[in-house]
Amino acid sequence: MPKRFIIAGGGTGGHIFPAIAIANALKYIVPSAEILFIGANGKMEMDKVPQAGYQIKGLDIAGFNRSALWKNITLPYKLIKSFFQVRQIFSSFKPTAVIGVGGYSTFPVLRYAQSMGIPTFIHEANSYAGKSNILLGKNATKIFVGSQGMEQFFPADKILLSGNPVRDVIENNYLTRKEALAYFQLAESKTTILVVGGSLGAASINNALLEHLDAFAKNNLQVIWQTGKTNAHQYKAAAAAHSNIWVDTFITKMEYGYAAADIVISRAGAMAVTELCVTGKAAILVPFPFAAEDHQTANAMQLVNHGAAILIKDAAAKVQLVNAVIELSNDPEKQEHMKAQIKQLALRNAAAFVANKILETVS
């Protein structure tokens, strides 16, 4: 019988892309393996997973809403309904093992698998674990983590330091800076700033740029600006008069963005931080302050404490961010030091490591 794996989770690219990387690694090692994803209806995994060539089933589930507590009134009903949906999926698919990567669907899927005695594996990307993963970790078979010091959240004997799985086109990026800049129609002679804030965008980062667009040309800088969806039309309109600024809602081929960039401005989600380590970029991080348990700040501090990144608080971004990037652009020695430090923090080939350990356990 072929090995069958369910991979549960999603909600953000930081969960979805590592999940797809793990699936690809499993298929590479065991081509006969059958893989089914389970996500949350209405979330981005329902589009991104099929685009990657995998089947996905959706659950009618949502997470706990911290900003509007009254919206949680239907949460118990959705959770109960999701367990019935999970039971039906398991009855049909009969998984060998189940892998959770974070996101709304992870809890009911792994909890049901554990109740059935099916091996369960967790991948925790952040340096501050989520509450659902902490609960699930007590009965998990193995727990893969992206950073050290996770014994405070999980049983030490179950932890394996894997790093975070990165898309192959980014981890093994052979593009030259020249090729990448040509893709964005930008000049080779200028220092290039890549600005990313996630699929929805980062208001503090975007508004900081909006206030100081003229400053980039004055300092011989050019910008690759991924705005995200929110207020994208406003940012595109403002940048239209600036030939040194490439702007769009989303960078489809992010490997070109990294290859072109000298300095990166980013949020500090686990995958963003991991990709910066793997690509070895000088980074200015603006953590999202309302992430659960303020985990983005914890992620950023892992780099800052090693001299591998600069942290700008979200509330200070409008005043400090552009000045910080200009100052760093004028200090090549500091850039090189940061690049050397961040490369040392990279854990490469994480997807293959995770896949091999799972296969060893269930073989």
C-alpha positions in Angstrom: 0.0 0.0 0.0 1.3 3.5 -0.8 2.1 5.9 2.0 -0.7 8.4 2.5 -0.1 11.8 4.1 -2.5 14.5 5.2 -1.0 18.0 5.6 -3.2 20.4 7.5 -2.9 24.2 7.8 -2.7 27.4 5.9 -4.1 30.9 6.3 -0.9 32.7 5.3 2.0 32.1 2.9 4.2 31.5 5.9 2.2 28.3 6.5 1.3 27.3 3.0 4.7 27.5 1.2 6.5 25.4 3.9 3.7 22.8 3.7 4.0 22.6 -0.1 7.8 22.3 0.3 7.4 19.4 2.7 4.9 17.7 0.3 7.4 18.1 -2.6 10.1 16.6 -0.5 8.0 13.6 0.4 7.0 13.1 -3.2 10.7 13.4 -4.3 11.8 10.7 -1.8 8.7 8.5 -2.3 7.1 9.2 -5.7 4.3 6.8 -4.9 3.2 8.7 -1.8 -0.3 10.1 -1.9 -0.8 13.6 -0.3 -4.0 15.4 0.6 -4.1 18.9 2.1 -6.8 20.1 4.5 -7.3 23.8 4.8 -10.0 26.3 5.8 -12.6 27.3 3.3 -12.2 30.8 2.1 -8.5 31.0 2.9 -5.6 31.4 0.5 -4.5 27.7 0.7 -7.7 26.8 -1.2 -6.1 28.5 -4.3 -2.4 28.1 -3.6 -2.3 24.4 -3.0 -4.1 23.3 -6.2 -1.8 25.7 -8.1 1.1 23.6 -6.7 -0.5 20.4 -8.0 -2.1 19.0 -4.9 -5.6 18.2 -3.9 -7.1 20.0 -0.9 -10.3 19.6 1.2 -11.7 22.6 3.0 -13.1 22.8 6.5 -15.8 25.2 7.7 -13.7 26.6 10.5 -12.4 30.0 11.7 -10.0 31.1 14.4 -10.5 32.9 17.6 -11.2 36.6 16.9 -9.4 38.7 19.5 -10.5 42.1 18.2 -14.3 41.5 18.1 -15.1 38.9 20.8 -18.8 38.7 19.8 -17.8 37.2 16.5 -16.7 34.1 18.4 -20.2 33.1 19.3 -20.4 30.6 16.4 -16.9 29.2 17.0 -17.9 26.1 19.0 -20.4 25.1 16.3 -17.8 25.5 13.6 -15.2 23.5 15.6 -17.7 20.6 16.1 -18.7 20.7 12.5 -15.1 20.6 11.4 -14.5 17.5 13.5 -17.3 15.7 11.6 -15.8 16.9 8.3 -12.3 15.6 9.4 -13.8 12.2 10.3 -15.4 11.9 6.9 -12.1 12.8 5.1 -10.1 10.4 7.2 -12.6 7.6 6.6 -12.1 8.0 2.9 -8.4 8.8 2.7 -7.0 6.6 5.5 -3.7 8.5 6.1 -0.5 6.9 7.2 0.5 10.0 9.1 -0.7 13.6 9.5 1.4 16.8 9.4 0.3 20.1 10.8 1.9 23.4 9.8 -0.2 25.9 11.6 -3.5 27.7 10.7 -7.1 27.1 11.5 -7.4 23.6 10.2 -4.4 22.2 12.0 -6.1 21.7 15.4 -9.1 19.6 14.5 -7.2 17.5 12.0 -4.3 16.7 14.3 -6.5 16.3 17.4 -8.7 13.7 15.5 -5.6 11.9 14.2 -4.2 11.6 17.7 -7.5 10.3 19.0 -7.2 7.6 16.3 -3.6 6.7 17.1 -2.3 8.0 13.8 1.3 9.4 13.9 1.2 13.2 14.0 3.9 15.6 13.2 4.0 19.4 13.8 6.1 22.0 12.2 6.4 25.2 14.3 8.0 27.9 12.3 7.9 30.7 14.8 10.3 31.2 17.8 7.2 31.7 20.0 4.8 28.7 19.6 1.1 29.1 19.0 -1.3 27.8 21.7 -2.9 25.2 19.4 0.5 23.7 18.6 1.5 23.7 22.3 -1.7 21.6 23.1 -1.1 19.3 20.1 2.6 18.9 20.9 1.8 16.9 24.1 0.7 13.9 22.0 2.6 14.5 18.8 5.0 12.0 17.4 7.7 14.5 16.5 7.8 18.3 16.5 10.0 20.1 14.0 11.0 23.6 14.9 12.5 26.5 13.1 14.7 27.9 15.9 16.4 26.9 19.1 15.1 27.2 22.6 11.7 25.7 21.9 11.8 23.4 25.0 9.8 26.0 26.8 6.8 25.1 24.6 7.2 21.4 23.7 8.5 18.1 25.3 12.3 18.2 24.7 12.5 14.6 23.6 10.1 15.2 20.7 11.8 18.3 19.3 13.9 18.2 16.1 15.6 21.4 15.0 14.9 21.4 11.2 14.7 25.1 10.3 11.8 26.2 8.1 11.2 24.7 4.7 11.8 27.2 1.9 10.7 27.1 -1.7 13.4 25.5 -3.9 13.5 28.4 -6.3 14.5 30.7 -3.4 16.8 28.3 -1.5 18.6 27.3 -4.7 18.4 30.6 -6.5 20.9 30.8 -9.3 19.7 34.1 -10.8 22.3 36.8 -11.2 21.7 40.4 -9.9 21.8 41.6 -13.5 19.1 39.1 -14.6 16.9 40.0 -11.7 17.2 43.8 -12.2 16.4 43.4 -15.9 13.2 41.5 -14.8 12.1 44.7 -12.9 13.5 47.0 -15.5 15.8 48.7 -13.0 19.4 49.9 -13.2 22.4 47.9 -12.2 24.3 51.0 -10.9 21.9 51.8 -8.0 21.5 50.2 -4.6 18.2 48.2 -4.6 15.8 48.1 -1.8 13.2 45.2 -1.7 10.1 46.0 0.4 7.7 43.2 1.3 4.9 43.2 3.9 2.9 40.1 3.1 0.0 39.4 0.8 -2.3 42.0 2.4 0.5 44.5 2.9 2.0 46.2 5.9 0.3 49.6 6.5 3.2 51.0 8.6 5.8 50.1 6.0 3.8 51.2 3.1 2.8 54.5 4.6 6.4 55.2 5.6 7.5 54.8 2.0 4.5 56.9 0.8 5.7 59.8 2.9 9.3 59.7 1.7 9.2 58.5 -2.0 11.4 61.4 -3.1 14.1 60.5 -0.6 15.1 57.3 -2.5 15.9 59.1 -5.8 17.8 61.8 -3.9 20.0 59.1 -2.4 20.5 57.2 -5.6 18.4 54.3 -4.4 15.8 52.2 -6.3 12.9 50.2 -4.8 11.1 47.0 -5.6 7.9 47.6 -3.6 5.4 44.8 -3.0 2.4 46.7 -1.5 0.0 43.9 -0.8 -3.7 44.2 -1.6 -4.8 46.8 1.0 -4.8 50.4 -0.5 -2.6 49.1 -3.4 -4.2 51.6 -5.9 -3.0 54.5 -3.6 0.6 53.3 -3.5 0.7 52.6 -7.2 -0.6 56.0 -8.0 2.0 57.7 -5.8 4.9 55.7 -7.3 3.8 56.2 -10.9 5.9 59.3 -11.3 9.1 57.7 -9.9 11.1 55.7 -12.5 13.3 54.3 -9.7 10.4 52.5 -8.1 8.9 49.3 -9.3 5.5 48.7 -7.6 2.9 46.0 -7.6 0.5 44.2 -5.3 2.4 41.0 -5.3 5.7 39.7 -6.6 4.9 36.4 -8.3 8.5 35.4 -8.7 10.0 36.3 -5.4 13.3 34.7 -6.3 13.9 37.7 -8.7 13.2 40.1 -5.8 15.8 38.5 -3.6 18.4 38.2 -6.3 17.9 41.9 -7.2 18.0 43.2 -3.6 20.9 44.7 -1.7 18.8 45.5 1.4 15.3 44.1 2.3 12.6 45.8 4.4 10.2 43.2 5.7 7.8 42.1 8.4 9.3 39.4 10.7 7.1 36.4 10.1 8.9 33.1 10.4 9.1 32.4 6.7 10.2 36.0 5.9 13.0 35.7 8.4 14.0 32.2 7.2 14.2 33.4 3.5 16.3 36.3 4.5 18.7 33.9 6.3 18.9 31.5 3.4 19.4 34.3 0.8 21.9 36.2 3.1 20.4 39.7 2.8 20.9 42.8 4.9 17.5 43.3 6.5 15.5 46.0 8.3 12.6 44.3 10.1 9.4 45.9 11.2 7.5 43.3 13.3 3.8 43.3 13.2 3.0 44.1 16.9 -0.4 42.4 17.0 0.8 39.0 15.9 -0.2 36.3 18.5 2.1 36.5 21.6 4.1 39.2 19.7 5.9 36.3 18.0 7.2 38.5 15.1 9.2 40.6 17.6 10.6 37.3 19.0 11.5 36.2 15.5 13.2 39.5 14.7 15.2 39.5 17.9 16.8 36.2 17.0 18.5 38.1 14.2 19.1 41.4 16.0 20.9 39.7 18.9 23.4 38.3 16.4 24.0 41.6 14.6 22.2 40.2 11.6 19.3 42.7 11.2 18.0 46.1 12.3 14.6 46.3 14.1 12.3 49.3 13.7 9.2 49.3 15.8 5.9 49.4 13.9 4.8 52.7 15.6 8.1 54.3 14.7 8.2 53.2 11.1 6.8 56.4 9.6 9.5 58.5 11.1 12.5 56.1 11.3 12.2 53.5 8.5 13.3 55.4 5.4 16.1 57.2 7.3 17.3 53.8 8.6 17.5 52.3 5.1 19.3 55.4 3.7 21.8 55.2 6.5 22.4 51.5 5.9 22.7 52.0 2.2 25.6 54.5 2.9 27.4 51.9 5.0 28.6 49.0 2.8 30.8 47.7 5.6 27.8 47.3 7.9 25.8 45.7 5.1 28.5 43.1 4.6 28.8 42.4 8.3 25.0 41.9 8.5 25.0 39.5 5.5 27.8 37.4 7.0 25.9 37.2 10.3 22.5 36.3 8.8 24.0 33.6 6.6 25.4 31.9 9.7 21.8 31.5 11.1 20.5 29.8 8.0 19.3 26.1 8.3 19.2 24.8 4.8 17.4 21.8 3.2 14.7 21.8 6.0 12.0 20.3 3.8 14.2 17.2 3.0 15.1 16.9 6.7 11.4 16.9 7.7 10.4 14.5 5.0 13.2 12.0 5.8 12.4 12.0 9.5 8.7 11.5 8.9 9.4 8.6 6.6 11.9 7.0 9.0 9.2 7.1 11.7 6.4 5.6 9.7 8.3 3.1 7.7 
